[in-house]
């Protein structure tokens, strides 16, 4: 079953001449629509994109790491932060007239 995730990618300490290959390797593992960016800045490649994942988070992250290491032709630091988006924790706050009066010092009328 496919689930929606936000994936945050960071690659550091890579071979600068392999930068384009690394970006393409990540794009090969995860789709980035035109509004989502994956780019290099000051020696670090980073990006965030949302999409569907049918694999486990860990297996997906390992696949990304393997693809990046292959593109880099050696080790570099790879971080993948996976956030499950289908059922995020949330809190709802609702305030009645008594709370209005308490918080503002004014009558609710």
ZALUM-586081 format. One line per field, with one value per residue (C-alpha): residue in one letter; x, y, z. Coordinates in steps of 0.2 Angstrom, whole numbers, plus 5000, padded with zeros to 4 digits. Each point is the difference from the previous one (the first is absolute). Layout:
type = A ...;
xx = X ...;
yy = Y ...;
zz = Z ...;
end
This chain:
type = X X X X X X X X X X X X X X X X X X X X X X X X X X X X X X X X X X X X X X X X X X X X X X X X X X X X X X X X X X X X X X X X X X X X X X X X X X X X X X X X X X X X X X X X X X X X X X X X X X X X X X X X X X X X X;
xx = 5000 5007 5001 5004 5016 5011 5018 5014 5016 5018 5016 5017 5019 4998 5011 4996 5003 4986 4987 4989 5001 4994 4986 4994 5002 4988 4988 5001 4994 4987 4989 5002 4986 5005 4995 5012 5019 5015 5015 5018 5005 5017 5006 4983 4986 4983 4982 4983 4986 4983 4994 4995 5010 4996 5016 5005 5008 5017 5001 4996 5014 5012 4996 5003 5017 5005 4995 5010 5015 5001 4998 5013 5012 5003 4993 4992 4988 4982 4985 4982 4986 4984 4984 4984 4986 4984 4997 5010 4997 4990 4992 4984 4997 4983 4996 4983 4994 5006 5018 4998 4996 5014 5013 4995 4993 4984 4982 4995 4986;
yy = 5000 5017 5013 5019 5006 5016 4996 5012 4995 5007 4994 5007 4997 4994 5002 5017 4993 4987 5013 4999 4981 4999 5012 4989 4984 5007 5006 4982 4993 5014 5011 5019 5010 5017 5009 4989 5003 4989 5011 5003 5014 5003 4982 4992 4992 5002 4999 4996 4991 4992 4984 4982 4986 4982 4994 5001 5016 4992 4990 5016 5009 4986 5000 5019 4998 4987 5010 5015 4991 4992 5017 5007 4986 4998 5004 5016 5005 4997 5004 4996 5007 4992 5008 4990 5012 4990 5001 5014 5004 5015 5010 5010 5016 5007 5015 5005 5017 4997 4997 5015 5011 4992 5002 5017 5008 5005 4994 4987 5011;
zz = 5000 4995 5013 4999 5006 5001 4996 5005 4992 5005 4993 5006 4998 4983 4985 4992 4983 5003 5005 4985 5000 5018 4997 4986 5011 5013 4986 4994 5017 5004 4989 5002 4992 4992 5016 5011 5000 5001 4999 5006 5011 5008 4998 5006 4989 5008 4995 5006 4990 5004 4992 5002 5008 4998 5008 5018 5005 5004 4984 4990 5009 4998 4981 4999 5010 4988 4984 5007 5005 4982 4992 5012 4996 5019 5017 5004 5014 4995 5011 4996 5012 4996 5007 4999 4994 4999 5019 5008 5018 5003 5013 4999 5010 5003 5011 5007 5006 5018 4994 4988 5016 5010 4986 4994 5016 4990 5001 4986 4994;
end
